[in-house]
Amino acid sequence: MSSESPMSGVGRVVADRYLLLNRLGGGGMGHVWLAHDQRLACEVALKEIVFGDPAEPGQEREARVARARAEARHAAGLRGHPHVVTVHDVLEHEGLPWIVMEYLAGAVDLRELLARDGPRAPAECARIGLAVLDALTAGHERGVLHRDVKPANILLAPDRTGAPYGRILLTDYGISVRPDAGETRHTLASALVGTAGYLAPERATGGPPTPAADLFSLGCTLYRAVEGRGPFERENPLASLTAAVMEDPRPPVRAGALEPVLRGLLAKDPDRRMTAREAEAELARIITPQSEAYARPESDLGSAPPWASSARPGRLADTRAAPAAGAPHRRHRPHALRAALAGGLGLVLALGGAWYALADRETGTGTAAAPYGEAVGLVTPLRTGDCVLADWPGATRFTGTPRLTLDPTCADKVPDGQVVAFVGAASPQEARKEGPARCEERTRELRGRLADVRSLAVVPAPDGFEAAGRRTACLVLGAHGPVYGPLGDRRRFGTAFADTATMQRRDCLDVRSRREVRLVPCDGRYDEQVLGFTRLGRDVTLAEARTASDAACARKVPPRDYGFDPSVHEAGSWTSEGPWKSGTHVVVCTVRRQNGGTMEGAE
């Protein structure tokens, strides 16, 4: 396979679904293809893991394949992050793993851009640095390390306005078995992963990967971007590794205001290295030197929702269900980062990818009685925990401005979504300009734990700004159908699931019957735990899914990749009518004991 010509795979169909169109790039360990998803009629990027030595020992080969699967799933956990290339799926075809990723039309990687156009200005490098730092921090908070930050792994793509480099995305997130785009990868005892010239000194000397090591690699990347060559670039990879350990970086000559950040990130001692929070603040000051950080009100996530006392347990219609962990971990970001992202560099439009700002589009028509405009229709401001029904113009979801109504019980009317946070603003103009991007950030973690949801920002109308409490409401809505009930930590332990749409990764489940599954704490006894999600084919009926979903989850979300002993545990699954009504065919994948016994909190 390693001797194939660059186009020899064109026309192949992978997994009976993906038609290979042409090679986008690759190296000694694999290829990246542009492919057509014949099921969803869209283009994707398909990464093929290739082994150059067919005689490689089977055990080592198996381990590398398993690592590709597991780490691709780590990357998929960051799905929806505005600065991470989305991983949609990982599959096996002819015994090799393939990773299905977001395709970015018109994208160029930073290495290619530097080779073509030369070094970038300090402010542009700061903008790139902020985006990559945000992606790294999101991974670090989930325990996922990138381990190979470098220009070749940073993509710049057109944003929604057409600006050629408006979107900045980190790719190959946490995937150690990967195409290397021609750059040398060094591995020591299958543990040292990285690229010479960008590898932290503690990693080059055999130390474990840490968040600080990723920050060092970011420093090398920004140095390369602004100076035109790496801080430890030498005549060969070994010399570059040695320089990173033994020598100071070359004094920068073009960095200007970026120099203190480079110096801080390139500190040899990881304990003395600039932290992510410090780097964010410094980079933000380069982009918007006059902006000041300002406080924003936190959403009242601890208050009792209006439906708490009247919610009625739902039931899964002939389904099976899955588990989730406790309350979500909140992300705290320096206010300077948000202020910088809201600056005049077009980054706000790049952040969301899929958000819609709701406001009264007709000037002068908003009133105090219509805080979000006549089109939205609400006469009182939204509150945290409110469940809503969304009536979209033309019945096409996320097209136009929906008319919203409340579902006070969050159950009786089959809600489309829920208010999960608010972001404040100093003026209606600021709310309209910055609200959608801030809502995208505030809802990101919850969306990452659910299978099929999107963010929606409900922006105050100009004349309803005060009535709305000077706040934009951040909603999470079902992407293709209702959510059937409360989300996140608004769900109460002991409540039965009405549909799989509200099941989250790491939920723990008490299985009463095939029709009744309840959410329970994970620190006690439970029957199953939710690991993730997969999709079945469009031609699979719900009746067929109930017999095929366990096997599909065993292939796509195997418990062994999450640390569960395969001799003790097995894959389980739950389906419900909702995903089949919406056409998404999403299945919830779980882990359970093979003997049917209960699991414990320690597991």
Protein Blocks (a to p, Z undefined) as FASTA:
>chain_A
ZZpcfklmgoiaghhlaacfbdfbdcfkbccdddddfklopaddddddddfblklcfklm
mmmmmmmmmmmmmmmmmgoiakbccdfbdcdeehiacddddddehiacfklmmmmnopad
fklmmmmmmmmmmmmmmmmmnopafklacfklpccdddfkopaklpccdehehiabdcee
hpacddeehlagcdehiacfklmnopacdfklmmmmmmmmmmmmmnopafkbcfbfklmm
mmmmmpccdddfklmmmmmmmmmmmpmblmlpccfklmmmmmmmmmmmmbccdddddddf
kbccfklmmcccdddehiaddddddddddddddfklmmmmmmcnopmmmmnopacddddf
bghkacfklmnojklopabdcdehiacddddehhighiajddddddfkommnopabdcfb
dcddfbfklmmmmmmmmmmmmmmmmmmmpmbdcdddddddfklmmmnoopacdddddfkb
cehiaehjlbcghiacfbfklpcehiacddfbfkbccdddfklccfbdcfbdcdddfklc
fklmmmmmmmmmmmmmgfklnopafklgccdddddfklmmnonopacdddddfklpacdf
kZZ
